[in-house]
Amino acid sequence: MFVRFKRKIDFMGFRKTAMSISLVLIFASLALLAFKGLNLGIDFTGGNLAQIEFSAPVSVGDVREALAGSGQKQAVIQAYSDNGVLVRVSASDDSVAHETLAALRARFGELTVLRLEKVGPVVGDVLRRQAFVALAVALAGILAYVTVRFRFRFAAVSVAALIHDTIITLGVFSLTGREISLPFIAAILTIVGYSLNDTIVVLDRVRENWKGLRPKGVITVINESINQTLSRTINTSLTTFIPVLTLFIWGGPVIANFAFALLIGIIVGTFSSIYIAGTLLGEWYTRSPEKG
């Protein structure tokens, strides 16, 4: 392990402050999503597809570097031969596509455009609806499984923590204006799995300590459980955070947004596994005690 905690920290003593911070972040995120929205990329909005032949062999990296100067850092580039590439750029009108071609000509000299056409979004309305249905089914499955394995209240606070992490991550992307693409969806699913795993570890320890509920009270039981799993939580977060940070810094623009989403998710997920699920569970039992 990197870190081992022996000191008992009164996490639940700060639960109201933590919940206040979370509520502010959630409302701010929802406001950003409602009024500013998300910067949807080519996968969601469509754009222009160009099939280009250069007079000399080129690499995808060189083409991407040239396009970055014209504001198309997230262009989708695919090489099909030593001299030929397919370039898909986000463009609201043809002028953007022509500016992109001009940037390539300035960098590589003469080129031949074999095809230039508008393309629709990869993620259409039908796929979006199917994704929301799949997400709802997944959350319902998590709710059902954790209810059977633990208790319904444990399941409810676990799902609430997942929603908390997802909303704040979306809010940060809205605030920073980073582009939303298919890799971002993969990052969100990764965050959900990571956060759920971390939260379940804490709740499993709460279940093991449940026998001390009557003499100690639910807040003390939750606090002890968080402290008992704290080393595992912090070390897991660190061993995940460090390589993802490396990818974000040196991985290049293609995976930068994916890595950035994971960084935010790890930070928020660690916070929620320590505070959100435990705080919600403690307040729920304090206000409405349950036998057993």
Phi, psi and omega per residue, in radians:
M1 nan 2.610 3.055
F2 -1.380 -0.733 -3.018
V3 -2.322 2.419 3.049
R4 -2.252 2.126 -3.118
F5 -1.745 2.198 3.077
K6 -1.951 -0.398 -3.135
R7 -1.347 2.407 3.119
K8 -1.475 2.127 -3.129
I9 -1.829 2.356 -3.125
D10 -1.476 1.304 -3.130
F11 -1.093 -0.745 -3.084
M12 -1.196 -0.308 3.059
G13 -1.190 -0.373 3.136
F14 -1.872 0.264 -3.013
R15 -1.113 -0.626 -3.126
K16 -1.209 -0.666 3.080
T17 -1.139 -0.760 3.138
A18 -1.099 -0.740 3.131
M19 -1.146 -0.639 3.106
S20 -1.102 -0.753 3.114
I21 -1.085 -0.775 -3.134
S22 -1.100 -0.733 3.140
L23 -1.119 -0.712 3.098
V24 -1.079 -0.784 -3.135
L25 -1.137 -0.683 -3.140
I26 -1.164 -0.832 -3.139
F27 -1.129 -0.677 3.094
A28 -1.123 -0.713 3.120
S29 -1.122 -0.775 3.126
L30 -1.112 -0.668 3.110
A31 -1.140 -0.730 3.112
L32 -1.111 -0.740 -3.139
L33 -1.139 -0.621 -3.105
A34 -1.318 -0.698 -3.001
F35 -1.785 -0.567 -3.141
K36 -1.761 -0.645 3.130
G37 1.367 -2.981 -3.116
L38 -1.927 2.622 3.089
N39 -1.513 1.520 -3.080
L40 -1.282 2.353 -3.098
G41 -1.537 -2.923 -3.062
I42 -1.046 -0.637 -3.087
D43 -1.055 -0.445 -3.082
F44 -1.838 -0.447 -3.031
T45 -1.923 -0.289 -3.028
G46 1.431 -3.024 -3.114
G47 3.019 -2.516 3.141
N48 -2.088 2.414 3.105
L49 -1.941 2.222 3.124
A50 -2.151 2.291 3.010
Q51 -1.806 2.061 -2.945
I52 -2.173 2.403 3.024
E53 -2.014 2.204 3.106
F54 -1.684 2.811 -3.120
S55 -1.348 -0.270 3.131
A56 -2.451 2.774 3.122
P57 -1.023 2.456 3.112
V58 -2.339 2.767 3.086
S59 -1.820 2.716 3.097
V60 -1.060 -0.645 3.134
G61 -1.086 -0.715 3.122
D62 -1.173 -0.692 3.113
V63 -1.120 -0.751 3.142
R64 -1.103 -0.690 3.123
E65 -1.100 -0.698 3.134
A66 -1.172 -0.706 -3.124
L67 -1.234 -0.517 3.128
A68 -1.053 -0.579 3.123
G69 -1.207 -0.325 3.116
S70 -1.782 0.232 3.081
G71 1.481 0.293 -3.132
Q72 -2.027 1.019 -3.109
K73 -1.149 -0.520 -3.084
Q74 -1.731 0.354 3.104
A75 -1.068 2.528 3.100
V76 -1.617 2.070 -3.052
I77 -2.118 2.286 3.139
Q78 -2.381 2.135 3.116
A79 -1.507 2.349 3.091
Y80 -2.046 -0.114 3.027
S81 -2.791 3.113 3.129
D82 -1.088 -0.587 -3.071
N83 -1.869 -0.147 -3.013
G84 -2.030 2.470 3.088
V85 -2.415 2.680 2.950
L86 -1.846 2.230 -3.106
V87 -2.133 2.160 3.069
R88 -1.994 2.093 -3.077
V89 -2.117 2.634 3.061
S90 -1.369 2.099 -3.071
A91 -2.558 2.205 3.102
S92 -1.443 -0.385 3.092
D93 -2.600 3.008 -3.061
D94 -1.162 -0.428 -3.095
S95 -1.082 -0.629 3.130
V96 -1.124 -0.733 3.119
A97 -1.092 -0.716 3.136
H98 -1.197 -0.610 3.062
E99 -1.123 -0.643 3.099
T100 -1.116 -0.768 3.107
L101 -1.123 -0.637 3.112
A102 -1.131 -0.662 3.120
A103 -1.144 -0.660 3.110
L104 -1.209 -0.668 3.110
R105 -1.145 -0.676 3.131
A106 -1.122 -0.536 -3.101
R107 -1.538 -0.734 -2.988
F108 -1.948 -0.083 -3.115
G109 1.488 -2.553 -3.044
E110 -1.172 2.449 3.097
L111 -2.563 2.821 -3.140
T112 -2.048 2.203 3.103
V113 -1.637 1.872 -3.117
L114 -1.407 -0.482 -3.115
R115 -2.728 2.404 3.070
L116 -2.512 1.954 -3.062
E117 -2.616 2.763 3.071
K118 -1.404 2.501 3.104
V119 -2.213 2.619 3.127
G120 -1.439 3.025 -3.137
P121 -1.213 2.529 3.045
V122 -1.187 -0.688 3.139
V123 -1.733 1.687 3.141
G124 -1.501 -3.099 -3.106
D125 -1.084 -0.685 -3.126
V126 -1.123 -0.784 -3.129
L127 -1.143 -0.630 3.097
R128 -1.101 -0.785 3.124
R129 -1.095 -0.728 3.117
Q130 -1.113 -0.633 3.119
A131 -1.147 -0.737 3.114
F132 -1.131 -0.688 3.106
V133 -1.117 -0.768 3.128
A134 -1.077 -0.706 3.122
L135 -1.128 -0.746 3.124
A136 -1.098 -0.730 3.115
V137 -1.122 -0.712 3.134
A138 -1.112 -0.767 3.119
L139 -1.129 -0.685 3.094
A140 -1.119 -0.678 3.096
G141 -1.121 -0.737 3.089
I142 -1.078 -0.772 3.139
L143 -1.036 -0.782 -3.110
A144 -1.181 -0.781 -3.097
Y145 -1.122 -0.835 -3.111
V146 -1.169 -0.557 3.078
T147 -1.100 -0.786 3.140
V148 -1.205 -0.731 -3.074
R149 -1.326 -0.614 -3.121
F150 -2.118 -1.844 3.093
R151 -2.505 2.824 -3.129
F152 -1.065 -0.709 -3.104
R153 -1.141 -0.615 3.072
F154 -1.087 -0.739 -3.137
A155 -1.130 -0.767 -3.092
A156 -1.086 -0.761 -3.118
V157 -1.262 -0.494 3.078
S158 -1.135 -0.801 3.120
V159 -1.148 -0.671 3.103
A160 -1.067 -0.678 3.116
A161 -1.146 -0.667 3.111
L162 -1.119 -0.779 3.133
I163 -1.102 -0.719 3.097
H164 -0.980 -0.853 -3.095
D165 -1.143 -0.715 -3.105
T166 -1.167 -0.769 -3.114
I167 -1.106 -0.764 -3.111
I168 -1.175 -0.676 3.091
T169 -1.090 -0.754 3.080
L170 -1.101 -0.681 3.124
G171 -1.094 -0.713 3.114
V172 -1.124 -0.695 3.105
F173 -1.164 -0.642 3.079
S174 -1.148 -0.739 -3.131
L175 -1.112 -0.765 -3.072
T176 -1.459 -0.257 -3.136
G177 1.282 0.293 3.119
R178 -1.201 2.606 -3.015
E179 -1.321 2.423 3.083
I180 -1.688 2.112 3.139
S181 -2.379 -3.083 -3.137
L182 -1.045 -0.689 3.072
P183 -1.046 -0.507 3.086
F184 -1.125 -0.676 3.097
I185 -1.079 -0.727 3.082
A186 -1.084 -0.662 3.122
A187 -1.140 -0.717 3.125
I188 -1.087 -0.759 3.120
L189 -1.114 -0.644 3.090
T190 -1.140 -0.734 3.121
I191 -1.073 -0.754 3.138
V192 -1.047 -0.810 3.128
G193 -1.134 -0.729 3.135
Y194 -1.111 -0.840 -3.106
S195 -1.117 -0.737 3.139
L196 -1.091 -0.761 3.137
N197 -1.043 -0.782 -3.125
D198 -1.142 -0.723 -3.123
T199 -1.172 -0.704 -3.120
I200 -1.134 -0.610 3.100
V201 -1.034 -0.794 3.128
V202 -1.144 -0.807 -3.100
L203 -1.167 -0.541 3.079
D204 -1.130 -0.675 3.082
R205 -1.210 -0.623 3.057
V206 -1.042 -0.742 3.123
R207 -1.095 -0.712 3.124
E208 -1.129 -0.580 -3.123
N209 -1.584 0.089 -3.027
W210 -1.072 -0.436 3.141
K211 -1.106 -0.364 3.120
G212 -1.608 0.229 -3.058
L213 -1.083 -0.843 -3.053
R214 -1.176 -0.866 -3.131
P215 -1.233 -0.523 -3.033
K216 -1.766 -0.571 -3.040
G217 1.646 2.653 -3.013
V218 -1.154 -0.616 -3.123
I219 -1.139 -0.739 3.121
T220 -1.152 -0.726 3.125
V221 -1.067 -0.791 3.135
I222 -1.138 -0.731 -3.130
N223 -1.088 -0.769 3.122
E224 -1.128 -0.685 -3.126
S225 -1.139 -0.721 3.115
I226 -1.104 -0.759 3.129
N227 -1.123 -0.671 -3.129
Q228 -1.182 -0.470 3.140
T229 -1.832 0.082 -3.023
L230 -1.118 -0.743 3.137
S231 -1.041 -0.757 3.134
R232 -1.127 -0.743 -3.130
T233 -1.090 -0.847 -3.103
I234 -1.165 -0.770 -3.113
N235 -1.162 -0.680 3.079
T236 -1.102 -0.740 3.134
S237 -1.118 -0.740 -3.137
L238 -1.139 -0.773 -3.104
T239 -1.197 -0.353 3.052
T240 -1.561 -0.705 -3.048
F241 -1.139 -0.739 -3.034
I242 -1.106 -0.877 3.105
P243 -1.154 -0.591 3.104
V244 -1.164 -0.685 3.074
L245 -1.077 -0.687 3.086
T246 -1.074 -0.756 3.093
L247 -1.089 -0.699 -3.122
F248 -1.134 -0.698 -3.066
I249 -1.365 -0.771 -3.002
W250 -2.014 0.027 -3.064
G251 -1.395 -0.202 3.129
G252 1.593 2.964 -3.032
P253 -1.198 -0.393 -3.077
V254 -1.110 -0.720 -3.098
I255 -1.916 0.169 -3.086
A256 -1.081 -0.799 -3.117
N257 -1.195 -0.635 3.069
F258 -1.055 -0.842 -3.133
A259 -1.160 -0.665 3.135
F260 -1.091 -0.738 3.108
A261 -1.075 -0.719 3.117
L262 -1.141 -0.687 3.115
L263 -1.045 -0.848 3.123
I264 -1.081 -0.755 -3.123
G265 -1.097 -0.682 3.129
I266 -1.136 -0.782 -3.134
I267 -1.115 -0.882 -3.109
V268 -1.183 -0.667 3.141
G269 -1.150 -0.677 3.080
T270 -1.122 -0.745 3.106
F271 -1.080 -0.780 -3.083
S272 -1.214 -0.592 3.131
S273 -1.201 -0.487 3.105
I274 -1.485 -0.729 -2.984
Y275 -1.907 -0.898 -2.904
I276 -1.115 -0.996 -3.104
A277 -1.065 -0.796 -3.134
G278 -1.125 -0.732 3.135
T279 -1.130 -0.806 3.126
L280 -1.080 -0.741 3.136
L281 -1.124 -0.778 -3.140
G282 -1.101 -0.788 3.141
E283 -1.159 -0.638 3.133
W284 -1.104 -0.822 -3.135
Y285 -1.243 -0.560 3.121
T286 -1.155 -0.734 -3.116
R287 -1.433 -0.490 -3.118
S288 -2.456 1.402 -3.093
P289 -1.019 2.615 -3.139
E290 -2.266 2.436 -3.126
K291 -1.294 2.666 3.060
G292 1.716 nan nan
